[in-house]
Amino acid sequence: MAKKPLNVGLIGGGKGAFIVQPHQKAIHFDGTRRVVAGALFPDAKIAMEEAEKWPYPIKGYGSYDEMIAAQAKLPEDERLDYALIVTPNHVHFDPAMKCIKAGLPVFCEKPLTVNLKEANALVKAVKDKNIPFGVAHTYLGHWTTRLSRFIIQSGLLGDIRWVDAYYIQGWLATKFEATGNQQATWRVDPKKAGGSCCGGDIGTHALMQLRYVTGLNVTKVSAHMETFVPGRALDDHFTVYCELSNGGKAMVRASQISIGHKNDLGLEVVCTKGTLRWRQEEPECLVINLSGQPDRVYWRGEVKANDGFFKDLPADLMAEPTIPSGHGEAFHDAFARLHRCFEDDVRKWKAGQAFACDGSRYANVCDGQMGIAFIETCIKSSQKKGSWTALPKLS
Ligand SMILES: NC(=O)c1ccc[n+]([C@@H]2O[C@H](COP(=O)([O-])OP(=O)(O)OC[C@H]3O[C@@H](n4cnc5c(N)ncnc54)[C@H](O)[C@@H]3O)[C@@H](O)[C@H]2O)c1
């Protein structure tokens, strides 16, 4: 019998909001999840109007407090199965904590919070409740990111020496926030974005890509957080030299002032036997360079075992629902893969079964916490002109 779709409630997403749209498409991707409710705006009246205008029927709430409180009174099959938080950074912690306390799983946008104190409190609450919690590091959802993780972590390229993880944009090269652009305005406001604009917004994606593919952590940083556009309170250029937990080195770099770059996120992992290169603007393939051999380009859908490089391939990755190669998968597919994996954990949790939520298929609350610890350490290092600073031990 067909599964009853999971019910998802949105926190944020009204009035020209950006990231709610890829999410809501990804939620509906498989027909096994659907958006049924939303607290879409901080002002109650506008929130209800925005829910009325939503392209398909959803139940509107005047606030996320109201939406969360209403759940306990609903018949069980009408209740939310998880909440999606797509508000600016300073409105992640409060709704996330309230959802967890109410026993509602959360899929939350990144960066997890605006400071480590909040991130630590969320980690504790999630562990105490043993409840699914995902963080929307989109690019982990690409099939080729999963393949990259397999290649590096199965040791096919040898030991990791050096990683270049970057996310380069150019959209804040001028004082775009002065035009009133909604997305720019809150990102450069320390009260809403946290202690970093560029590093928190996109440096955390580069860090997560590095950590997910390599399985390594950053242990020490020498950071330079710079502001090129006059009058801006936060960084718009972020350059961090890193020590890795295996003794290797990495650069985690991000920029919002590099005119011509759009969403130029990429990863280069240099190992003792070869190099892996991947770019999200061309997410259907990855490149392997082996010393003294022609370059290998692996396309999604065209990867075979026993080809002279791969011996075995991971069964779960090969069984992932995909479309034939050459029909492009991209941003929305990556988001859908994350929601699909999160759905799996929510269904297991609801059935009282063991669920993973271990960071192997989507970022979890501890990954979110690590992102915030990284940013806070970079701020400290940058204030001391890039002096080497260790990341704190996290629990
Ligand atoms: N994963 C990704 O690739 C990705 C990409 C872009 C943005 N993001 C993250 O997503 C979040 C939102 O970014 P955006 O660009 O969509 O911002 P946005 O400004 O376009 O949308 C934010 C939405 O939150 C609403 N909101 C604010 N306070 C609220 C409250 N108290 N109650 C209900 N709604 C409230 C706003 O009205 C708006 O609808 C940020 O944390 C950002 O870092 C992630």
The ligand as a Gaussian input file, in Angstrom:
#p B3LYP/6-31G(d) Opt

LIG

0 1
 N       21.204000      25.757000       1.750000
 C       21.389000      26.707000       0.890000
 O       21.921000      26.463000      -0.184000
 C       20.923000      28.097000       1.216000
 C       20.784000      29.061000       0.208000
 C       20.254000      30.303000       0.576000
 C       19.927000      30.580000       1.888000
 N       20.137000      29.639000       2.853000
 C       19.789000      29.913000       4.262000
 O       18.369000      29.942000       4.360000
 C       17.940000      30.905000       5.316000
 C       16.984000      31.897000       4.624000
 O       17.685000      32.544000       3.585000
 P       16.881000      33.228000       2.367000
 O       17.902000      33.723000       1.434000
 O       15.820000      32.334000       1.884000
 O       16.227000      34.456000       3.148000
 P       14.923000      35.282000       2.746000
 O       15.077000      36.623000       3.349000
 O       14.696000      35.170000       1.280000
 O       13.742000      34.487000       3.459000
 C       13.594000      34.464000       4.865000
 C       12.129000      34.242000       5.194000
 O       11.984000      34.134000       6.613000
 C       10.850000      34.915000       7.010000
 N       10.934000      35.212000       8.446000
 C       11.820000      36.009000       9.100000
 N       11.555000      36.014000      10.426000
 C       10.469000      35.196000      10.605000
 C        9.703000      34.793000      11.733000
 N        9.980000      35.223000      12.974000
 N        8.651000      33.941000      11.530000
 C        8.335000      33.507000      10.300000
 N        9.030000      33.863000       9.187000
 C       10.080000      34.690000       9.345000
 C       10.919000      36.108000       6.085000
 O        9.713000      36.789000       6.077000
 C       11.209000      35.382000       4.773000
 O       10.022000      34.797000       4.274000
 C       19.218000      31.541000       5.841000
 O       19.579000      30.931000       7.045000
 C       20.264000      31.247000       4.770000
 O       21.575000      31.153000       5.264000
 C       20.617000      28.427000       2.528000

